[in-house]
Amino acid sequence: MAIRSVFIGSAAVFSAALIAGLTIADAQEVGIDIGKAEYLSSCAGCHGFDGKGNELAASQLNKPIPDLTILQKNNGGAFPISRLYNVIDGREAVAAHDPRDMPVWGTVFGIRAAPSSSGAATIHERESYTWRRILALIGHISAMQSK
């Protein structure tokens, strides 16, 4: 388990460093799956490589981690894109009355936004960056759905 935890940490650091300076087009040109990279750096620590919520960090939380591979199944066969976007972005609470354990990734992705040529990312650039990262992540989670 220790080796796997070290790998998760290394993968997260590498993925975050790699994607920090890449646009979606740059990533596609060199064959990097942005959605997978975001998942590995932001989600796998708790949700696991397989999305089933069985990583070591999950055992440290008060609530069970959702199995991301059955979101579509649990939603009557339709993948819940809007709800998932709002949960990742932070607009929708994960649980109605309890504190939110999951980070607000929309804020994190906005902070990661690459600076513009003027030296600082504009609000529009940060929003666009965040929007693209979350949609790429949702695409990866969609591909993880059990058949």
N, C-alpha and C positions, 0 to 999 in steps of 0.2 A: 504494500500500500504506500510506503514511503517513496518508492521509486516513481509510482504513478503521480503522487502529489508533486514531486519535484518536476516531473514532465509537464504537468498542468501549469505550474508556475512559469516554467521556461517557455512553454507554448504561448502563454498569455503575454509575457513580456515581449517575445519575438513578434507575435501577431500585432500587438499594440504599436510597437516601434515601426513595423513594416507598413501598416496601414495609415499611420499618422500622416505621412507625406504623400500618399497616393490618392488620385482621383479614381472614380469608378472606371473611367476609360483606361487610365494607366494600368490599373489592376487587371482588367480584362485583357489588355495587350500582352502582359507578361504571364497570364494564366493563373492569377490569384483569385480565389473565390472569396469576395468581400464578406458575404453572408456567413460563410463558414469561419473566416478569420474573426469576425465579430463574435460569433457564437463561442469560439474557443477562448477568446480573450475576456468576454464579458459574462458568459452564461454557464460554461462547462464546469466551473468550480463548484457550483451548487447543483445544477441540473444534470451533470454528468456528460461524458462524451456521447452517450447514447440517448440523452434527453429524458431519461426515466427518473431523474431526481434522486439518484443514489450515490452521490459523491460524499466524501468525508465531511465537507463543509455543511452539507444538509443535516447531518446528525447534530450539529451544534445549534441549530435553530429550533425555536419553540413549536413551529408548525411544519407539517410535512411539505416537501417541495413537490409541486405539480409535475406529473408525467407529461412532458411536452409532446410525446409521440401519440397521444390519444386525444388531443384537442379537437380534431375534426370529428372523431367518433363521439365524443361527449357533447358535440354541438349538432347532433342530428345529421351528420354526414357532410356538413358545410364547414369549411375551414374559417374560423372567426378572425378574419384579417383586421377589421376595424377595432374589435375589442383588444386583440393582441397588440396592435399598434398603440392604443391608448394606455395599456398596462405598461408596455416598455417605455413609452414616452413619459409616463407619470401622471397622465390625466385621469386615469381610472385606478382607484385603490384596488389592491389585490384582495383584501378582505374588508368587509364593510365597517367593522368596529375596532379592529386591532391595529396596532402600529404596522406600518409597511416595512417588512424586512428586506424586500428586494430594492436595490438601488434604483433611482430615477435615471434611467439610461439616456433619456432625451437630453437632460442637463449635462451629463458626462460627455455625450457625443458632441454637443454644442461647444463645450470647452475644448474638445480635441480638434475643432475645426481648423484646417490649415489656414494660415494667414494669407491675405490677398497680396497683390504686388505692392500695395501701399504700406504693408507691414502688419496690419491687424485685420482680422476677418470682420466684415460688416455683419450686421444682424441678419440680412438676407443670406449672406454666404454661410453663416452658422446654421440657420434654419434649413437651408438647402442641403448642407452636409449632413445634418442630423436626419432629415427626411430620407435621404438616399441610404444612409447606414441602417436605419431601422427597417426600411423596405427590403434591403438585401438580407438582413437578419431574419425577417419574417419569411422570405423566400427559402432560406435554409431550413427553418423550422417546419415550413410546409412540406419540404421534401423528406423530412424525418417521420411523417405521419405513417402509422402502421396501416397496412392494407387489410 
